[in-house]
Every structure is written in C-alpha cells, then in structure tokens.
Amino acid sequence: MKLLEKLKEFERRYEELSTRLADPSVLSDLPTYQQLAKVHAELSSIVDSYRRYQRLLSDIEQTQALLNEGGEAELKELVEAELKGLAERREALERELELLLLPKDPNDEKDIILEIRAGAGGEEAALFAAELARMYSRYADGQGWKVEILSSHLTGIGGFKEIILGIQGKGVYGKLRFERGVHRVQRVPVTEASGRIHTSTVTVAVLPEAQEVEVEIDPKDLKVEVFRASGHGGQHVNVTDSAVRITHLPTGIVVSCQDERSQHKNRAKAMRVLRARLFERAKAEQEAEISQQRREQVGTGDRSEKIRTYNFPQWRITDHRIGLSLYRLEDVLAGDLDELIGGLVAHHQVERLKAVA
C-alpha cells in the first residue's frame, strides 16, 4: 500500500533525525540544530498518527481473531460491535493520514499583507471596509497574531477608501488565504433616510509577505516621491514631506504610505507592500501556467469573485463557495471567524484529496 510505504519512510526519517538531534556536534551547531528540529517537529504529527494507526490495526487483528473463535451469541454480538467501531476509527485515521501527507503550500506559514478596499457603494462601502478591518484585527488578536496598519485612506465619516494591514504570526496565510475576493454587504446605510436596503461591495486581497531574498528589487527600477501627508479634520497632517509614493517602473505598481510621521518608516512600509505585490504577481503568473491543476482550489481567489454576503436584515452571513450560511453576523464581525475559515480549509483539503486520487 503506497500510503503505508510513505509513512514507514517518514518514521525512518523521524528516528534518524531524533538520533542526530541528540548528537553533541549538532547540539553545538545552532543553525543546523534549528533546521533539523523544525523538520523533526513537522514529522512528529505524521509519525504519531502513523503509530496510532499501527496500534489500531493490531487491535483490529486481535478482535477479528476473537470473533473467528466463535463462542456464545451474546459475546459474538459484543465483539462484532467493537469491530465495527474499530473499522470506523480506522477509516477516520486513514483520512487524517492522507491529509497529513498532502504537500503543504510553502506560503501557508508566511505573514501577510491584507489589503481592504471600498468597492461599489460610496461611503457605505467605505464604512464596511472599516468593519472588515476591525473583524480581521479582532480575529488576529484571538489567534495571538500581531497587526499593524501599513497604509490607510480615511473618508469623512470614519470609513476607509483603502486600508492595508500587516499581520504576523504562525500560519497566518494558511488561515486567511481564502478571504480574498469580493465581500458584499446588504443593509440600510446610516446615510439613507428612506430605510431602503442597499448593496455595497468591498474587495479583499491577501498577499503572502515576501522577504527581500525572495523578491529582488533593483533600486534603478524605482521612482520614489515624497509629499506632505494629508488627512481629515487636521489628523495626520504633517508640516514636512514625510509621505512616500513608490512606483515600480517595470510593472507600473504604485504604493504610497503616509501613516507614519517619519519618511524613513513610511518608505520601509511601502517597500513591504511593494514586495508582497510583486511576489503575488509572480505567483499568479506561475499559477496561470498550471491553471488546470488548480481547479481543486476553493474558488479562484480573484478579487472580482463574489465570495461572501453579509445580510444585516436577516443577521445572516453566507459563504457562496461552500454554501455555508450562519445566522450570527454580529459574532462574525466581532472576529469569530473559526467556523467559516475551518469550513473553507476543510473543503479545500477534500478537493485536493480528490485531485490527488
């Protein structure tokens, strides 16, 4: 069985690493030790599940032997019931092992740049963009992640035309990757006197944050401009040219940051966003070449794709990709995204298993 062969190889590799990590020469070489320890930790969950699977197979074999011995009808009935339960556990554990053996997306552990922009709907869309920014920030807080505002463009009544967040922590991209797309809101705007329900949209982009070594940017390809920051009601207005606009000439990508009062800090933030956008562009070009192999993913993740509707009159939130509706919109907007994100990740895994099969 191909699955068992792979698992045996992982167990052999795990035991080999365990031995090496106890070697004094490895213990004294911190970079090597950290590298080996990381692989060892990644293998531990697979090996633990495999060993549980082996014990389960042994239990099934012993229970089957007991059943074959015959005996009283009442005892036979109990053994058959136990055997049925063991078979169900075996099926579940085999599914778990198959998921563990799926190739991991190397970007899943990366930090992200989260870009939220108001779409159709004017001020109402901008207000909802602010609500989504709070929703993701609260979810991130619950996960123990760090959130910082890299760039923002406020509107007059407290909304955002655009807000860009940097989110850092364990497995950020892996959990939030399916949030990209068009988020639609249906509600009566605060600016609407007649009480009519309006539909507005907000686009969300989730970009894995790239390191300098992953995206090489030639300084000669950059046009850097500085200008005076501006804001509403006198907020964030500088008397010096601290805001920074960077244009990447080969691609035409433009990034501007003005939230910090330091030109140096604004430039550093703008470069982070630029690297992420260039990394995403390169990734998208690569994925376009193998689009036939990507059909198992949950949606295309394109910003033009409507992925979710937030219906305030019914307090309902619906994710259109997996057909999941929840009637607790207030909780979700307060950062309780676990059920939605868990459903998307599970669906993605199932589709990948089908593709592999």
Buried (B, 14 or more C-beta within 10 A) or exposed (E): EEEEEBBEEBBEBBEEBBEBBEEEEBEEEEEBBEEBBEEBEEBEEBBEBBEBBBEBBEBBEEBEEBBEEEEEEEEBEEBEEBBEEBEEBBEEBBEBBBBBBEEEEEBEBBBBBBBBBBBBBBBBBBBBBBBBBEBBBBBBEEBEBEBEBBBBBBBEEEBBBBBBBBBBBEEBBBBBBBBBBBBBBBBBBEEEEEEEEBBBBBBBBBBBBBEEEEBEBEEEEBEEEBEEBEBEEEEBEBEEEBBBBBBBEEEEBBBBBBBBBEBEBBBBBBBBBBBBBBBBBEBEEEBEEEEEEEEBBBBBBEBEBEBBBBBBEEBBBBBBBBEBEBEEBEBBBBBBBEBBBEBBBEBBBBBBBEEEE
